[in-house]
C-alpha cells in the first residue's frame, strides 16, 4: 500500500514579534508576521504590520481624497456665489428695463394728453 501522506519534520516557527514555536510540519523553518502572541484579536491592542509600505500608501490616498473633496466643496461654493451675484445683477438689469419701459409709457401718455 502506498503512503499518501507527506513526511513531517520538527519545524521552528518564528514570529515578527520574536516569539518562537516548535511544531511538526511538512516544511522546514517558517517565519510568520503575526502569531497568537501579537494578534489584535488575542491581545485587544491595535497593531499595524506593514511590510511594503501599504499603510502609508493607503493613508496618502485617503489624504489626497479628502483634499480633493475639500477643493470640490470650495469650487461649488464659489460657483454658487457667482450664480447669486449674477442673479442679483440680472435682477438689477430687469428692474432698470422695467423702469425704462415705465418712463417710455409715461412719456407716451404725456404726449398723447398734449
C-alpha positions in Angstrom: 0.0 0.0 0.0 1.2 3.5 -0.9 2.0 6.1 1.8 -0.1 9.1 0.6 0.8 11.4 3.4 3.9 13.6 3.2 6.7 13.3 5.8 6.6 15.7 8.7 9.6 17.2 10.4 10.2 19.2 13.6 9.9 22.8 12.5 10.6 26.1 14.3 8.2 29.0 13.5 9.4 32.4 14.3 7.0 35.4 14.5 7.9 39.0 13.7 7.3 39.8 17.4 10.1 37.4 18.3 8.1 34.5 19.7 9.2 31.0 18.6 7.1 27.9 18.4 8.1 24.3 17.8 5.7 22.3 15.7 5.6 19.5 13.2 5.2 20.5 9.6 6.0 19.4 6.0 8.2 22.4 5.7 11.4 23.4 7.4 11.7 26.6 9.4 9.0 29.2 8.9 8.7 32.9 9.5 5.3 34.5 10.2 4.2 38.1 10.6 1.5 37.6 13.2 1.0 34.9 15.9 -1.4 34.5 18.8 1.1 36.4 21.0 0.8 39.6 18.9 -2.5 39.3 17.0 -5.0 42.1 17.9 -7.8 39.6 18.4 -6.0 37.9 21.2 -4.2 40.9 22.7 -7.0 43.5 22.3 -4.5 46.0 21.1 -4.2 47.5 17.6 -1.0 46.7 15.8 -0.3 47.6 12.2 2.0 45.2 10.4 3.3 46.9 7.3 5.7 45.0 5.2 5.7 47.0 1.9 4.5 50.5 3.0 0.9 49.7 2.3 -0.4 51.6 5.3 1.4 54.8 4.3 0.3 54.4 0.8 -3.3 54.0 1.9 -3.1 57.0 4.3 -1.7 59.1 1.4 -4.6 58.1 -0.8 -7.1 59.0 1.9 -5.4 62.4 2.5 -5.5 63.1 -1.2 -9.2 62.1 -1.5 -10.0 64.4 1.5 -8.1 67.3 -0.1 -9.9 66.8 -3.4 -13.2 66.7 -1.6 -12.5 70.0 0.2 -11.4 71.6 -3.1 -14.6 70.4 -4.8 -16.7 71.9 -1.9 -14.7 75.2 -2.3 -15.3 75.2 -6.1 -19.0 74.6 -5.6 -19.3 77.4 -3.0 -17.5 79.8 -5.4 -19.8 78.7 -8.2 -22.9 79.3 -6.1 -21.6 82.7 -5.0 -21.1 83.7 -8.6 -24.5 82.4 -9.5 -26.1 84.5 -6.7 -24.1 87.6 -7.9 -25.2 87.1 -11.5 -28.8 86.6 -10.3 -28.6 89.9 -8.4 -27.1 91.6 -11.5 -29.8 90.2 -13.7 -32.5 91.4 -11.2 -31.0 94.9 -11.3 -30.9 94.9 -15.1 -34.5 93.7 -15.2 -35.5 96.5 -12.8 -33.8 99.0 -15.0 -35.5 97.8 -18.1 -38.9 97.9 -16.3 -38.2 101.5 -15.2 -37.2 102.5 -18.7 -40.5 100.9 -20.0 -42.5 102.7 -17.4 -40.8 106.0 -18.3 -41.4 105.5 -22.0 -45.0 104.6 -21.4 -45.4 107.8 -19.2 -43.8 109.9 -21.8 -46.1 108.5 -24.5 -49.1 109.2 -22.3 -48.0 112.8 -21.7 -47.5 113.3 -25.4 -51.0 111.8 -26.1 -52.5 114.2 -23.5 -51.0 117.2 -25.3 
